[in-house]
Amino acid sequence: MARPDDEEGAAVAPGHPLAKGYLPLPRGAPVGKESVELQNGPKAGTFPVNGAPRDSLAAASGVLGGPQTPLAPEEETQARLLPAGAGAETPGAESSPLPLTALSPRRFVVLLIFSLYSLVNAFQWIQYSIISNVFEGFYGVTLLHIDWLSMVYMLAYVPLIFPATWLLDTRGLRLTALLGSGLNCLGAWIKCGSVQQHLFWVTMLGQCLCSVAQVFILGLPSRIASVWFGPKEVSTACATAVLGNQLGTAVGFLLPPVLVPNTQNDTNLLACNISTMFYGTSAVATLLFILTAIAFKEKPRYPPSQAQAALQDSPPEEYSYKKSIRNLFKNIPFVLLLITYGIMTGAFYSVSTLLNQMILTYYEGEEVNAGRIGLTLVVAGMVGSILCGLWLDYTKTYKQTTLIVYILSFIGMVIFTFTLDLRYIIIVFVTGGVLGFFMTGYLPLGFEFAVEITYPESEGTSSGLLNASAQIFGILFTLAQGKLTSDYGPKAGNIFLCVWMFIGIILTGKYYILSKIITIGWTWWLILVFLALWEADTALIKSDLRRHNINIGITNVDVKAIPADSPTDQEPKTVMLSKQSESAI
């Protein structure tokens, strides 16, 4: 069988076809001269077609001339499905064989490159805010000016998200990746020319270009995961892609206080240190742009899952970007997720932007420790992201996991707020880590949940809208919390965020949770919320996992949306998928 990225054609294993058109192949069986990593579907060795049960292949054992020996549990995960032969067709599929799916080894290269240039972009977002007092003195501007170097990332995203997602859907993954990496590189080099006290506008120009690059970066994790990774690893892949951005924020908290210490009495030394940081960033960004141009491919030769196969086999002319946007805003669970995701992520952006000011209010001269606290917050969030991704791949409990993480993030924010002024900085490290674990761990949850409940709409569009909501809330929260912090202290600003996060819990959960809180009292409200998670229909955001249903052979929606960047080499084929009750999952 051909390699997905290198050669044309596919060798087919000889054999007699089963009644459903597929031949279970035990582990280790030879398959031509080459091999690819084939997907199992819902159960190794079988795949439901046209409503047939997963065990229905047993009825076809006579076709092979004898009974089929059941696979051992450890062999089931290694079994592969191969077409029974050229031209073998699935009954009822209107002369169209079930699409071949395979995993390409290149997927790891694509994921790594994206994660690295996303890292550099996130580093440039936070590199000013974490040493805001240093840049305030160097450029002779106010703290609000320095805050806008961070908020410009949020401001640029909102008007540019729609053209950016249109470009992703119509021109493809590779072009979008090149634009993101290229603009990130260009902005970094422009900032190298701003290392003079009167050139604040030049550093703002460079930061604006980096903020435009972010528009072409933040919407890609779920698209890369869906296009390149199989159904059993898609959530983990999405979490890993988001991890790159989080790691960049962590490095942005750690390195600037070390590379640019507060030496306001020696302006020349300060300028030299800033120049070192800017040129180092530019060199890394340039290398990653070159790697993106060389190694970043549009898509694998074979789709990695039946959900992607169904999309790629749909006629491209059926896809409409405007219709896709309308469909998303008619999807009530997605609209609710849009609001709650914006609240949570906007709160994270606000805390990250103002962390230096909050820490220095209670711990003067602790710029380096402020960066380390930010590092702790983000590294803990990276661990949370990976664990949440693995958990989702294993359980598919999107609704319950999302609500639990939201509640724990709120609890972490409350603890962080009321322990910040205890004058023991080690406590801030601990509470910051707890807050980051859950708050940052929520980011990939929102992406993957959105893709599931909006399938077959474009992953880039749903992710882009989530990020746009996050940027809007981020700007509003940063301005409001910054004002409250300046006038009344960090505690007032943090309480403001706690109130909004509690509203997010209410929107994620069901109305009766609020009524229970009011009537029974605050003592038991957490217990009631957790108990409510496991009852039927307990969340406003319904868990209609459409993509997962397609991958296991069940669908209750018509598969029509197809990004125009993924045309097939052959004539479009009609994919007939059986419609079963969702309760069959």
N, C-alpha and C positions, 0 to 999 in steps of 0.2 A: 504494500500500500504506500502511496506517495507520502513524502513529508509535507506538512501543511504549507511550508513557506518556500520550498525549494523546487519541487518538480511537479510536472503536470500528471494528471491521471491517478488512478488508484487500482492496484491489483485486488482482485476479489477472491476470497477463499472458495475453493470448489466445494460443492455439497448439494444435497437435495433441499429444496425450500420447504420451510414449515408452512402451516396453513396461514399464518399471519405474515409470511414473507421474510422471516428472519431465522437465523441459525444460531443457537447458543453455542459459544465457543469457550471451552474451559481454559483456565489459565495456562499459559505456556504453549498453546497451540501455535504452529507456524502460520504466518500470514504473509505470503509472498516474500519479497526480498527486503521490504522496508516495513516500518510500523509507525503508528501514531497512537496517542493515548486517547482511546475512545471512551465516550460517556456511557454510563450504564442506564440512565433514566431512573425511574422510580424504584426498579428492582433489577438486579443483575440478571441478565439473560432473558428478560421479558420487557415488553413495552405495550401499554394499552393503546389499541388502534380502533377507531370507530366504536368506542364504547365497550370493547371487550375487556373482561376482567383481567387482572394481572396474572392470575393462575390459569388462564384459558389455554395456554400453550400445551398444557398437559394433555388436552384433548387431541392435540395434533401429533402426539408421539408416534402414532401408527404410521404417519407419513414417512418417518425415517426408518421404518422397518422394525421398530422395537421400542420398548418403554424408555423414557428418559430418566437418567439417574439424577436425583436432586443434588444440587451443589452444596458442599459444606459451607457453613457460615463464613469461614475465612476465604473461601473461594468465590462466594457470591460477589464480594466487593471488587474482585479482579476480573469477573466475567465480562465479555465484550459482545456487542451486537454488531453483526456484519450483514450487509445486504446478501441475500441468498444467491444473487447472480445478476448479471447485467440484464436489465429489462424486467426484473421481477417487480411486480406491482402489488400494492396493498389493496385488498378488496374495498370497494366503496370510496376510493381516493381519487376517482376520476382520472385513471391512468397516470397517477403521480406517486412514485415511491416515497417512503418516509425519508426525510433528508438525513444524510450522514453527518454526524457530529464528531468532533475531535478536539483535543487540547494541543495547542502549539507551545513548544518550549520557549518561543520568543516572548510569550506573555510576561515572563519575569523581567526580561530586559526592558520592555515597554513600561512596566510598572515602576522599575527602579529609576529609569531616566525621568519619568514624570515626577516621582516623589522627590528627587534631588532638585530639579529646578523649581518645584513648588516650595521646597525648603528655603531656597535663596530668596524667593519672592516674599515669604513670610518673615524672614530675617530682616529684610529691608523695611517691612512695615513697622516693626517694633523697635528698630535700632535707635530711633530718636527719643521715643517716649520713656524708655527705661533709664536714660540719662538726661531727662528733660532740663534739669537745672544747669547742666554743663552746656548744652546747646543754647539755652536761654542767655547765658552769660557770653558765649562766644559770638553769637549773631546780634546780640543786643535787642532782642525782641521779647514779647510777653510769653507767659506759659501757654496762653490760648493759641498763639502762633505755632508753638511746638506741638500742641495737641492736634492742630489741623494737619500736621505732617502725617499723623496717623489716621485722622478722620477722612482725609482725602481718598483713602482706599475705599471707605464706605460710600462716600459721596459719588465717586466715579462709577461705582458698580451699578447704581440704581438706573441711570438713563441708558447705560450701555449694555445692560443684560439682554435686552430683547434683540438688538442686532447681533450680539455675540452668540446667542443660542440659535438664531436663524442661520448664522454662518456655520455653526457646528452641525446643524441638521441638514444643510444643503450643500456645503462644501467639504465637510468631513472632519474626522478626528485629527489627521496628520497636519492639515493646514492650521487648525485651531491651536494645536500644540506648538507649531513653529511660531505663530504669532505671539503666544504667551511667553515662550522662551526668548524670542528675539527682542520684544519690547522690554522684557525684564533686564536683558543684557544692555540695551541702549540706555535705559534709565540709570543703570549703575554707573556707566561711563560718564554720563552727563554730570552726575553728582561729584565725580572726581574733579570737575572744574569749579566747584563751589566752595573750596576750602580757603575762603577769605571772608572777613567779618562783614563786608558789605554785600555779599553775594547770596543772601538768604533766598532770593527769588530763583536763583539757579538750582539750589538744592530742592526747592519746591517744584521746579519744572521736572527735574529728574524723578522726584517722588511721584509726580502726576503720571509720568510714563509707566512707572512700576505699578501704579494703581490701575492703569488701563490693562497692563499685562495680567493683573489678577483676575480681570473679568474673563479672560480666556483660560484660566487655570482652575478656579474654584468649582466650575460645573463639570469637570472631567472625571472625577473619581468614580461616580456611578456608571458613566458611559464606558470607561475603560474596563471596569469590572464586568459589565454585562457583555461587551463585545469580545473580550479576550478570555474570560474565565468561566468555568463550568458551574452548574447550579449548586454543587456542594462546597464551593470555595468563593462564591461571588461576594458574600458579605464580608468575609475575611479580606479579600482583595480590595474592596471599597474602604474598609477600615485602614488597611495598609497605605492606600493612596492618600487618605486624609491624614494619616500619621506623618507623612512627609511635611505637610504644612504645619502640623503641630510641633514637629521637631525643629523646624525653622524658627518658630516662635520661641522655643526653648533656647536655641542657640542665640537668638536675638536678646533674650534676657541675660544670658551668661556672658557673652563675649564683649559687648560694648563697654560695660563698666570696667572690664579688665584692659581692653585695648585703649580706651579713652578715659583715663582717670581724671578726677577733678583738679586740674592745675590752672585755675583761673589767673593766678599771679604770673604765669609764664605762657603768654599767648602763642609764641612761636612753637613751643613744645606741644601745646594743645592742638595747633593746626597740623603739626607733623603727625600726631597720633590719629587725628580724624582722617588725614590723607591715607595713612596706612590701612585703616579700616575700609575706606572707600575703594582703594585700588585692589585690595585683596578680594573684596566682594565682586568687583568687575571681572577679575581674572577667572574666578570660579564660574560666574554667569556665562562668560564667553565659552569656556570649555563645555558647559552643559548645552549651550545652543548648538555647538558643532555636533555633539553626540546625538542631539534630537534630530538634526538634519540627516544624519547618517543612519541611525538605527530605529527611529520611531516609524512604524508602519501603520497603515490605515486600519487593517483588520486581518485576522488569520484566514487561511485558505478555506477552512471548514468552520462553520459556526460551532461554538463550544457547548451549546445547549439547544434543546428543542424550542425553547422560547425565542432564541435568536434566529433559529432556522425558520420558524414561522414568520418572523418579521422580514427576513431577507427574501423569502419566497413570495411575499405579497407584492403586487404591482407597485412600483415607485410612484406612479401618477396618482395613487390613492392618497398619498400623504399631503397634508396641507398644514403649514405652520400656524396660520390664523385659527384654523379649526382645532388644532391641538391645544392652543392657548385657551380657546373657549371651552373645550372639554375639561381642561384642568380646573377652570374656575367654576364649572358646573358641578364638580366633584366635591361635595360638602366635606367629607373626611379630609380631603387634601387641603381645602381652605382652612379648616381648623388646625391642621398640622402646620400650615404656612404661618399662622399667627403664633402658635406655641413654639415652633422652632425659632422664629424671629426673636421672641422674648428671651429664650434661653441663650442663644448664640449672641444676641445683642448685649446681654448682661456680661457674657464672657469677654466680648470686645471692650466693653466699658471698664471692667476690672483690670484688664491687661493694659489699657491705655493709661489709667490713673494709678496703677499700682505704686509707681515710684513716689508720687505725691502722697499717697496714703501712708506708706512706710515711713517716709521722712518726717511726716507730721509727728509721729510718736517716737521715732528712732533717728535722731539727727546724725548726719554723717555716715549713714549706713547704705550708701549707694550700691556697693558691691553686694551686700546682703539682700538688698531689694531685688537685684538681678537674680540672685540665687533662689529667693523665694518664688520669683516668676518661673525659674527653671524647674523648681520642685512642682509647682502647679501644673506645668505643661507636661513634664515627664510622667507624673502620676496620671494625667489625662491620656497620654499615649498608651499606658498600660490598660487603662479603662477602655480605650477604643478597641484595642486588639481583643481583649476579653469579651467585649460586647459583640464584636464581629464573629468570633468563634462560637459564642453562645447562640447567636441568630442562625448561623449555618447549621448548628446541631438541633435546635428546637423549633425555629421559625415562629417563635412567640413574640412577634413584633409589638403588638399592642401592650401586652403585659410588661415586657422589658422596658419599653419607652416610658410608661407611666411610673414604674418603680424607679428608674434612673432619674426621672424628673423630680420625684418626691425627695430622693436622697440628695440631689443637687440643692434643692431648697433648704434642706436641713443643714447641709454643709455651708451654705451661704449665711444662714443664721448663726452658726457656731463661729464662723470666721468674723462676722460683724461684731459679736459681743466679746471676743477674746483678743481683738486687735490692739486694744489699749491697755493690756495687762502689764506692759513693759517687759515681758519675757519673749524675746524674739524667737526662741526655739518653739514656743507655742504657735507662733505665726507660721513657721515652717510646717508644722504638723497639720494645722487647720487648712493652710493653703494647699497642701497635698491632698487632703480629703476632698476639698472643694474641686480641685482640678480633676481628680479621678472620675467624679461623676459628671461634672459640667462639661468637660472636654470629651469624655466618653460618650456623651449624648450626640455629638456631631455626626458620626457615621450611622447612628441609629436613624436619625431623621432622613438622611439620604436614602438608605435602603428601604425604609418604610414607605417613603414617597414613591419610589420606583415600583414597589409591590402593589400599592393601592391605585396607581395610575396606569399600569400596564394596559395596553401596548403603547402609550404615549412615550415620546422621546425622553430618555433619561437625562439628557442635557437640559431640556426645557424645564422639567420638574426640579432638578437640582439648582438650575439658575434662578428660578423663582424663589426657592427656599433661601438661597444666598442673598437675593435682593431684599427679602423680608428681614434677614439678619442685618444687612447693612443699614436699612432704614431705622430699625430699632437700635442698632449700635450708635448711630449718630445722635438720635434723640436721648438715649440713655447716657452717653458720654457727656453731652452738653448739660443735661439736667444734673447728673451726679457730680460733674465738675463744679457746677455752680453751688450745689449743696455742700460739697466738700470745702470749697473756699469760704463760704459764709458761715456754716454751722459745724464743720468738721467731717471726717471720714465716716463716722457712725451714721450720720443723717443720710449721706449718699448711699451707703450700703443698705440701710433700711428701705430706702426707695426701691432698690433692686429686689429686695426680699418680697415686697408687696407685689411687684409685677410677676415674679416667679410663682408666687402663690396663685395669682390669677391664671397663669399658664397651667398649673395643676388642675384647676377647676375646669378649664377648657378641654384639657386632655381627658379628665375623668367625666363622670356623669353628674347631672344636676342634683341627684338625691344625696350625693356626698356632701355638698354644701348644706343642704337642709339638715343632715345628720349633725354636721359640725355646729350649726346654730342651735338646734333643739337639745342635743345631748351634752354639749360642752366640749371645751378644747382638750380636756384630759385624755379623751379616748379617740380623738379624730384620726390619729395616725393608724391605730388598730383598725378602725372602720375602713379606711382607704385601702389598706393592704388586703383585708378580707374581701372587699368589693372587687378586687382585681380578678378573682377567679370565678366570679359568677358570670352567667351568660349575659352578653350585651351590656357590659358595665362601662364601656367607654363611648364617648361621643365620636371619637375617631374609629370607625369600623375597620376591622381587620380583614378586608377582602383582598387576599393575597393572590392577585391575578397572575403574576408571572410564575409564582410557585405552582399554581394550578395547571398552567400550560406545561411546565416541566414534568409533572406527574401524570399528564394525560387528561386533565379535567379542565374545562373552561366553560364559563357562562357569559363570555363577551366575544364579540367578533374581533378578530385580529386584523386590523386595517392599517394602523399607523406604521409607517416605514420611513426612516430617514433616507433621503435621497442620496446620501453619501455611500450607501452600501448596495449598489446594484450587483446583481448576479451576472455571471458570464453567460448564462443560458436564458432562454425565454422565461418570463415569469410563470410560476406554477401555482395552481390553486391548492392550498393546504386545507384539507377537510379535517376539522377537529370535532370530536363528539361533544355534545352538550349534556352534562350531567348535573345533578343537584350538588350544590356546594357542600351539603352535609355529608357527601361521600368521602370527604377528606379524612 
